[in-house]
Amino acid sequence: GSLPKWVVNKSSQLLAPKAMRRMYKACLKYPEWKQRHEPGFKPWLFPEQSRLPALPLAELALQHADSLENIDESALPEARDDASDDDSTN
């Protein structure tokens, strides 16, 4: 489904700035927080620190493109973003 344009516009005007302010404030506090919570634990830099269980290679399988679901959308009409476009009235 799709959302009405007014919902997208309102949410981008009201919710997005509020979320960005909260994210900014949280980022400012992160260095202090990290100093109190395992400052040396950085599995994104040191994978050997990861606490996740290792995945056995036998469980991994290659998936080839020819085995994927192929949906032909070539006959579908192009979706228009703006109904007030000059071409849509002619």
C-alpha positions as CSV (number, residue, x, y, z in Angstrom):
1,G,0.0,0.0,0.0
2,S,0.9,3.6,-0.2
3,L,0.4,6.4,2.3
4,P,-1.5,9.6,1.4
5,K,0.9,12.5,0.5
6,W,-0.4,14.6,3.4
7,V,0.6,11.9,5.9
8,V,4.1,11.7,4.4
9,N,4.4,15.5,4.4
10,K,3.1,15.9,8.0
11,S,5.3,13.2,9.4
12,S,8.4,14.6,7.6
13,Q,7.6,18.0,9.0
14,L,6.8,17.0,12.6
15,L,8.3,13.5,13.4
16,A,11.5,13.6,11.5
17,P,12.9,16.8,13.1
18,K,11.9,15.5,16.6
19,A,13.6,12.1,15.9
20,M,16.8,13.9,14.7
21,R,16.9,16.1,17.8
22,R,16.7,13.0,20.0
23,M,19.3,11.2,18.0
24,Y,21.7,14.2,18.2
25,K,21.2,14.4,22.0
26,A,21.9,10.6,22.4
27,C,25.0,10.9,20.2
28,L,26.4,13.7,22.4
29,K,26.0,11.4,25.5
30,Y,27.5,8.3,23.9
31,P,31.2,8.8,24.8
32,E,30.4,9.2,28.5
33,W,28.0,6.2,28.4
34,K,30.5,4.0,26.6
35,Q,33.2,4.8,29.2
36,R,30.9,3.4,31.9
37,H,29.8,0.4,29.8
38,E,32.6,-1.9,28.6
39,P,34.8,0.8,26.9
40,G,37.1,-1.9,25.3
41,F,34.2,-3.9,23.9
42,K,34.0,-3.0,20.2
43,P,33.1,-6.0,18.1
44,W,32.6,-3.8,15.1
45,L,36.3,-3.2,15.2
46,F,37.5,-6.4,16.7
47,P,35.4,-9.4,15.4
48,E,37.1,-11.8,17.9
49,Q,35.2,-10.0,20.7
50,S,31.8,-11.0,19.2
51,R,29.6,-12.9,21.6
52,L,27.4,-14.3,18.9
53,P,27.6,-18.0,18.2
54,A,29.6,-18.9,15.1
55,L,27.5,-20.1,12.2
56,P,28.6,-23.5,10.8
57,L,29.7,-23.2,7.2
58,A,27.6,-26.3,6.4
59,E,24.5,-24.3,7.1
60,L,25.3,-21.7,4.5
61,A,24.1,-22.2,0.9
62,L,24.8,-20.2,-2.2
63,Q,21.7,-18.9,-3.8
64,H,22.0,-18.4,-7.6
65,A,20.0,-15.8,-9.5
66,D,18.3,-18.4,-11.7
67,S,16.8,-20.0,-8.6
68,L,15.2,-16.8,-7.4
69,E,11.5,-15.9,-8.1
70,N,11.3,-14.2,-11.4
71,I,8.4,-11.7,-11.6
72,D,7.8,-10.1,-15.0
73,E,6.6,-6.5,-14.4
74,S,7.3,-5.3,-18.0
75,A,3.5,-5.1,-18.8
76,L,2.7,-3.0,-15.8
77,P,2.0,0.7,-16.4
78,E,4.5,3.2,-14.9
79,A,3.4,4.8,-11.6
80,R,3.0,8.5,-11.6
81,D,4.0,10.5,-8.5
82,D,2.2,13.7,-9.3
83,A,-1.3,13.6,-10.8
84,S,-1.3,17.3,-11.4
85,D,1.5,16.9,-14.1
86,D,0.7,18.6,-17.4
87,D,1.0,15.3,-19.3
88,S,-1.8,13.7,-17.2
89,T,-4.4,16.2,-18.4
90,N,-3.8,15.7,-22.1
